[in-house]
Amino acid sequence: MLILLLCVACVDDPGNYNYKDPETILPIEISGLSDTTFKILETISLKPEIKGLGDEENYEFTWYSYPVGNIGYSLRDTLGRERNLTFKMEYAVGETRALVFEVKEKKTGVFVNKKITFRSIAEFSSGYLVLNEENNTTDVDFIYPDERVRENLLAEKGISPLSGTAVKIAYQDGSYTHQTENEDGTLSLEEGLSVWHLLSSEDMITLDASDLTLYKRGNEQFYTAPDVVAPSNLYYCNDLGVGPYLMNNGAIHSSGSSGSIGKFGAAKLGSENLFSEWVECWYDIYAYDMSANTFVATVMNSINLQPYLSLSDLPETKGKQLEMLHLLQRGIPASSAINAYALMREGTISYLADITFKASESSLNRFIELSSDSQLVQADVYAAHAENYIWFAKGNQLQYCQVNDADMFESSGSLYPFPQGETITWMQQIMPLFSSLGSEGYYNYLLVLTNGTEGWKLYRFELSDPSKLTPQLDPNPKIFSGKGFARYALWLGDE
């Protein structure tokens, strides 16, 4: 009968329960926290604002994080149990995590929390690298997004600067491998590293991009040390995972992906006297053999160079022994076909060649003899636009020439009033690999380095619609400055 009465009581229960909102029971509001980024190895301090909190002795505080996308709490990491949080940022670079701050009333167990997300970034993940030299030694400066300049990172970290003049910087994102020998003689392999490759005329070093740990330099870069370390070019395409290719002392080396420990193999057969500038196209490299008057091609896993385009065989160039002055790639390497301008000379006569490079075939589109009084011929610094013109500079004068089917038009006057006493020493157009005009993440800049008695300046000009036939520079560029003589800059992007 008791069981029957209980069942009837349950059936007749009208269910009039008054459930209270947790915020009513625990009227606490947490603010002062928002989605953010934290730099690796940085000490993080967070002080949230809490409204409605009584005596803190009546509450428990918990801070914890977990990877975004994680289901459950198997990877939950408790960071602190105080109202304010202080911890050392040691999560992997690039990782995105949720961070939760929980306030729980001890008496009732009721809690409220605030959740944000954060991404782990390296200290030097966003900004500009500027390679510069003093007294025939090369170091690197870093420009933060807030425009602060941190000078001579190598000297700051106790790393000997590179001997020789500055050449180039390349960034390899998340695919570098380094092998170290332990004290007991065993070997350890670190994979998935992000690194900077710094090149000078007499040396090359590879650094961890997050904390500047030195991995390799000089002869350590090769499985078999070359007779001379004299790097002049390096290519790695982060978006395609291609490379790296290295040109050293007129020869091309590559670092294959299979079984690689971040070192370069022997020089590819057939590469002995290559011009220092090359063309990058998908997985291929096209270089100019100055001895054979021929363009050659190679891919990562090939052990040799293949003749690609002999200028001795073309009607326009047959019989000419052409000296390469500059090889200017038009645009970025994410294409099965890349155009380039070659500024060449035979004796006292200069020529401009417009060439299309692609795996299946090549073509010489134009071969223009240049007037001896052409300002293009007399310039010292060049950069090609992705469309149909060339920037060129001498002293502090920046001009352009337009190349089309009919003729070649040179500009009159400088495109920007660089101050007297500054000399333009390097420039390059930069744009994203897989983003087009008007889409999210698109940018189109011209970087220009100048040097003067006070040191270097880096100008970043925003370019107008790239389809326009004449270049239009932003009249108010971003300008950064530092000491030393700069020869190359690399933009890592903004936060």
C-alpha positions in Angstrom: 0.0 0.0 0.0 2.9 2.4 0.8 4.3 1.7 -2.7 0.9 2.4 -4.3 0.5 5.6 -2.4 3.9 6.8 -3.4 3.2 6.0 -7.1 -0.1 7.9 -6.9 1.6 10.8 -5.2 4.2 11.0 -8.1 1.5 10.8 -10.7 -0.5 13.5 -9.1 2.5 15.8 -8.6 1.6 19.0 -10.4 5.3 19.9 -10.9 5.2 23.4 -9.6 9.0 23.9 -9.0 10.6 27.3 -9.1 14.1 27.0 -10.7 16.2 30.1 -10.2 18.6 31.4 -12.7 22.2 30.9 -11.5 22.8 34.6 -12.0 20.0 35.3 -9.5 21.5 32.9 -7.0 25.0 34.2 -7.6 24.7 37.7 -9.1 28.4 38.0 -10.1 29.5 39.7 -13.4 33.1 39.1 -14.7 34.6 41.6 -17.2 38.0 42.8 -18.3 38.9 39.6 -20.3 38.7 39.3 -24.1 40.1 37.2 -26.9 43.8 37.9 -27.4 47.3 36.6 -28.3 50.1 35.7 -25.9 53.8 35.7 -26.8 55.7 32.5 -26.1 57.8 32.5 -22.9 56.2 35.8 -21.8 54.9 36.1 -18.2 51.1 36.7 -18.5 49.2 38.7 -15.8 45.4 38.9 -15.9 43.3 40.9 -13.4 39.6 40.5 -14.2 37.0 42.9 -12.9 34.3 41.2 -10.7 31.1 42.9 -9.8 28.8 41.6 -7.1 31.5 39.7 -5.2 31.3 39.6 -1.4 33.9 38.3 1.0 36.4 36.5 -1.2 36.9 33.9 1.6 33.5 32.5 0.5 34.5 31.7 -3.0 36.9 29.5 -5.0 38.7 30.8 -8.1 39.9 28.5 -10.9 41.7 29.3 -14.1 42.1 26.6 -16.7 42.7 26.2 -20.4 42.1 23.6 -23.1 42.7 23.3 -26.8 40.0 24.8 -29.0 38.0 21.9 -30.5 38.8 19.5 -27.6 35.8 17.5 -26.4 35.8 16.8 -22.6 38.4 17.7 -20.1 41.2 15.2 -20.9 43.5 18.1 -22.0 42.3 20.6 -19.4 45.3 22.5 -17.9 44.7 24.2 -14.5 46.7 27.4 -14.5 45.8 29.0 -11.1 43.5 29.1 -8.2 43.7 32.8 -7.2 41.5 35.7 -8.2 44.3 37.1 -10.5 46.3 34.9 -12.8 50.0 34.9 -13.4 51.6 32.2 -15.5 54.4 31.7 -18.0 53.3 31.3 -21.6 54.7 27.9 -22.8 52.1 26.6 -25.2 53.3 25.8 -28.7 53.5 28.7 -31.2 50.4 28.8 -33.3 48.1 26.9 -30.9 44.7 28.3 -30.1 43.2 27.6 -26.7 40.2 28.5 -24.6 40.9 30.1 -21.2 38.2 29.9 -18.5 38.0 31.9 -15.3 35.5 30.3 -12.8 34.2 31.8 -9.6 32.4 29.2 -7.3 30.5 29.8 -4.1 31.8 27.4 -1.5 28.5 27.0 0.4 26.3 26.2 -2.6 28.7 25.0 -5.3 27.0 27.4 -7.7 29.5 29.0 -10.1 29.8 31.6 -12.9 32.6 31.8 -15.5 34.0 33.8 -18.3 35.6 32.1 -21.3 37.9 33.7 -23.9 40.3 32.3 -26.5 43.9 33.1 -27.0 46.6 32.2 -29.6 50.2 31.5 -28.9 52.5 33.6 -31.0 56.3 34.0 -31.1 57.8 37.3 -30.0 58.9 38.0 -33.5 55.8 36.6 -35.3 54.6 39.9 -36.7 56.6 42.8 -38.0 59.6 43.3 -40.3 63.1 41.9 -40.4 65.8 44.2 -41.7 69.2 42.7 -42.6 71.9 45.3 -42.3 75.7 45.5 -42.0 78.4 47.5 -40.2 82.2 47.0 -40.6 81.7 44.0 -43.0 79.6 42.1 -40.5 75.8 41.5 -40.8 73.1 41.5 -38.1 69.3 41.8 -38.2 66.9 44.3 -36.7 63.2 43.7 -35.9 60.4 46.2 -36.3 57.4 45.5 -34.1 53.8 46.2 -35.2 53.8 49.2 -32.9 56.8 50.5 -34.9 59.4 50.0 -32.2 62.8 48.9 -33.6 64.9 46.3 -31.8 68.4 46.4 -33.1 71.1 43.8 -33.7 69.2 40.7 -32.4 72.3 38.4 -33.0 74.5 40.5 -30.8 71.8 40.8 -28.2 71.5 37.0 -28.0 75.3 36.5 -27.9 75.4 35.1 -31.4 78.4 36.1 -33.6 77.2 38.2 -36.5 77.6 36.9 -40.0 80.8 37.9 -41.8 80.4 39.8 -45.0 77.7 42.0 -46.4 74.0 41.4 -46.0 72.3 39.4 -48.7 68.8 38.0 -47.9 66.4 36.7 -45.2 64.0 33.8 -45.8 61.3 32.4 -43.4 60.5 28.7 -43.3 57.3 28.1 -41.4 56.8 24.9 -39.4 58.6 22.4 -41.7 62.3 22.7 -40.6 64.0 19.7 -39.0 67.1 19.9 -36.7 69.2 17.1 -35.4 71.3 17.4 -32.2 73.7 15.0 -30.5 73.1 14.4 -26.8 75.8 14.0 -24.1 75.4 10.3 -24.2 76.1 10.2 -27.9 72.5 9.6 -28.9 70.7 11.7 -31.5 67.6 13.8 -31.0 65.4 15.0 -33.9 63.3 18.2 -33.6 60.7 18.5 -36.3 58.1 21.1 -37.4 60.3 24.0 -36.5 59.8 27.6 -37.8 63.1 29.3 -38.7 64.8 32.3 -40.2 67.6 31.8 -42.7 69.9 34.8 -42.7 72.4 35.0 -45.6 75.5 37.2 -46.0 78.1 37.2 -48.7 80.3 34.9 -46.6 78.0 33.0 -44.2 74.5 31.6 -43.5 72.8 31.0 -40.2 69.5 29.4 -39.3 67.6 30.5 -36.2 64.5 29.4 -34.4 61.9 32.0 -35.3 60.4 32.1 -31.8 63.4 32.4 -29.4 66.4 32.8 -31.8 68.1 29.5 -30.9 71.0 29.0 -33.3 70.6 25.7 -35.2 73.2 25.9 -37.9 75.7 28.2 -39.5 78.3 28.1 -42.3 79.5 24.6 -43.2 77.0 23.0 -40.8 74.3 23.8 -43.4 75.6 21.1 -45.7 75.9 17.3 -45.5 79.3 17.8 -47.2 81.0 21.1 -46.7 81.5 23.1 -49.9 84.9 24.6 -50.8 83.4 28.1 -50.3 80.4 29.4 -48.3 79.1 32.3 -50.3 75.3 32.2 -50.4 73.5 34.5 -52.8 69.9 33.3 -52.8 67.4 31.1 -50.9 63.8 30.2 -51.7 61.2 28.6 -49.6 57.5 28.9 -50.3 55.5 28.5 -47.0 52.1 28.3 -48.7 53.2 25.5 -51.0 55.7 23.8 -48.8 58.3 24.0 -51.5 62.1 24.2 -50.8 64.3 25.3 -49.5 66.6 25.9 -52.5 69.9 27.5 -51.9 72.3 29.2 -54.3 75.9 29.0 -53.0 78.9 30.2 -54.9 77.1 30.0 -58.2 75.6 26.5 -57.7 72.2 25.3 -56.6 71.6 23.0 -53.6 68.3 21.7 -52.2 67.2 20.1 -49.0 64.9 17.2 -49.8 61.9 16.4 -47.5 62.5 12.7 -47.2 64.9 12.0 -44.3 66.1 15.5 -44.2 67.7 16.9 -41.1 67.7 20.5 -42.3 70.9 20.3 -44.4 71.6 20.9 -48.0 72.8 18.2 -50.4 75.6 18.4 -52.9 75.5 21.0 -55.6 73.2 19.9 -58.5 75.2 18.7 -61.5 75.6 21.3 -64.2 75.5 24.3 -61.9 78.9 26.0 -61.8 78.5 29.6 -62.9 74.9 30.6 -62.3 73.7 34.2 -62.0 72.7 35.0 -58.4 69.0 35.9 -59.2 66.5 33.2 -60.3 62.9 32.6 -61.1 60.6 30.7 -58.8 57.7 28.8 -60.3 55.7 26.2 -58.4 58.2 23.5 -57.6 60.7 24.6 -60.2 63.7 26.9 -60.1 64.9 28.6 -63.3 68.4 30.1 -63.3 70.8 31.5 -65.9 74.0 29.7 -66.7 76.3 32.6 -67.6 78.9 30.3 -69.2 76.4 28.6 -71.6 74.2 31.6 -72.3 71.3 29.3 -71.3 68.5 29.2 -68.8 68.4 25.9 -66.8 65.7 24.3 -64.7 65.6 22.0 -61.7 63.2 20.5 -59.1 63.7 19.6 -55.5 64.7 16.0 -55.8 66.6 16.2 -59.1 70.4 15.8 -58.8 71.1 17.9 -61.9 70.1 21.0 -63.9 68.3 20.6 -67.2 68.9 23.0 -70.1 65.7 24.9 -70.5 66.0 27.9 -72.8 69.1 28.5 -74.9 69.4 32.1 -76.0 71.9 31.0 -78.6 69.1 29.2 -80.5 66.5 31.9 -80.7 66.2 34.1 -83.7 66.2 37.3 -81.7 69.3 36.4 -79.6 71.2 34.0 -81.8 74.9 34.6 -81.9 74.8 37.0 -79.0 76.9 36.4 -75.8 74.6 38.0 -73.3 75.7 39.1 -69.9 72.9 39.0 -67.3 72.6 42.2 -65.3 69.2 41.6 -63.5 66.6 38.8 -63.6 63.3 40.3 -62.3 60.5 37.9 -61.5 57.0 39.3 -62.1 54.7 38.3 -59.3 54.8 35.4 -56.7 55.7 31.8 -57.4 52.2 30.3 -57.1 51.6 29.7 -60.8 52.3 27.1 -63.4 53.7 30.0 -65.5 55.7 33.0 -64.4 56.9 35.9 -66.4 60.2 37.7 -65.8 62.2 40.5 -67.2 65.8 40.0 -67.9 68.0 43.0 -68.3 71.0 41.9 -70.3 74.1 43.4 -72.1 76.4 42.5 -74.9 79.4 44.8 -75.0 78.0 48.4 -74.7 74.5 47.5 -75.9 71.8 46.7 -73.4 68.6 44.6 -73.9 65.4 43.9 -72.1 63.9 40.4 -72.5 60.4 39.5 -71.5 60.3 35.7 -70.9 57.5 33.3 -69.8 58.7 30.3 -67.7 56.6 27.2 -67.3 57.2 23.5 -67.0 55.9 22.5 -70.5 57.4 25.2 -72.6 58.9 28.7 -72.5 58.7 31.7 -74.7 60.6 34.9 -75.4 57.8 37.4 -75.7 59.9 40.5 -76.4 63.5 41.3 -76.9 64.0 45.1 -76.8 67.3 46.9 -77.5 67.6 49.8 -75.1 68.9 53.2 -75.9 72.2 54.1 -74.4 70.7 57.1 -72.7 67.8 55.2 -71.3 67.3 55.9 -67.6 66.5 52.2 -67.1 70.0 51.2 -68.3 71.6 53.7 -65.9 69.7 52.7 -62.8 71.2 50.7 -59.9 68.2 49.1 -58.3 65.2 47.3 -59.9 62.0 45.5 -59.0 59.3 44.1 -61.3 55.6 44.6 -60.8 53.3 41.6 -61.3 51.7 43.3 -64.3 53.7 45.1 -67.0 56.1 47.6 -65.6 59.5 47.9 -63.8 60.5 50.1 -60.9 64.0 51.4 -61.1 66.1 53.7 -59.0 69.3 55.7 -58.9 70.3 57.7 -55.9 67.0 58.9 -54.3 65.0 58.9 -57.6 62.4 56.2 -58.0 60.9 55.9 -61.5 59.2 53.2 -63.6 59.0 52.0 -67.2 55.9 50.4 -68.8 56.5 47.4 -71.1 53.8 46.6 -73.6 53.4 45.2 -77.1 54.0 48.5 -78.8 56.9 50.0 -77.1 58.4 50.9 -73.7 57.5 54.1 -71.9 59.7 55.5 -69.2 58.4 57.8 -66.5 59.7 61.3 -66.0 60.5 62.4 -62.5 60.5 60.6 -59.2 57.4 58.7 -58.0 58.0 59.9 -54.4 60.1 62.7 -52.9 62.8 60.8 -51.0 65.0 63.2 -49.0 68.3 64.3 -50.3 71.2 62.3 -48.9 69.2 59.0 -49.0 70.1 56.3 -51.6 67.7 53.6 -52.6 69.4 50.2 -52.2 66.6 47.6 -52.5 62.9 47.3 -53.3 60.4 44.6 -53.8 56.6 44.2 -54.4 54.9 41.9 -51.9 51.4 40.4 -52.1 49.6 37.2 -50.8 49.9 33.9 -52.5 46.2 32.8 -52.5 44.3 36.1 -52.0 43.0 38.4 -54.7 42.0 42.1 -54.9 39.1 42.8 -52.6 39.2 39.6 -50.7 40.0 39.2 -47.0 43.7 39.2 -46.2 44.7 40.9 -49.5 47.6 43.3 -49.5 49.8 44.9 -52.1 52.9 46.7 -51.0 56.1 48.1 -52.4 58.9 47.9 -49.9 61.8 50.3 -50.4 65.1 50.5 -48.4 67.2 53.6 -48.4 70.5 54.3 -46.7 72.1 57.6 -45.6 74.5 59.0 -43.0 72.0 58.4 -40.2 71.4 54.8 -41.1 68.6 52.9 -43.0 65.0 53.7 -43.6 62.3 51.3 -44.7 59.3 52.7 -46.7 56.1 50.6 -47.1 54.0 52.0 -49.9 50.5 50.7 -50.4 49.8 50.1 -54.1 46.6 50.9 -56.0 44.7 48.4 -58.1 47.4 46.2 -59.7 45.6 46.1 -63.0 46.3 49.8 -63.6 48.8 50.4 -66.3 50.8 53.0 -64.3 52.0 52.5 -60.7 50.4 54.7 -58.1 52.2 54.9 -54.8 50.5 55.9 -51.5 51.8 59.5 -50.8 51.9 58.7 -47.1 53.9 55.5 -46.7 54.8 53.9 -43.4 58.4 54.8 -42.6 60.7 53.0 -40.2 64.4 53.7 -39.4 67.5 52.1 -37.8 71.3 52.1 -37.8 73.7 50.4 -40.1 73.5 49.8 -43.9 70.4 47.8 -44.9 70.2 45.6 -48.0 67.1 43.4 -47.5 63.8 43.4 -45.6 61.2 40.7 -45.0 57.6 41.4 -43.9 56.2 38.8 -41.6 52.7 40.3 -41.5 50.7 42.3 -38.9 48.9 40.9 -35.9 
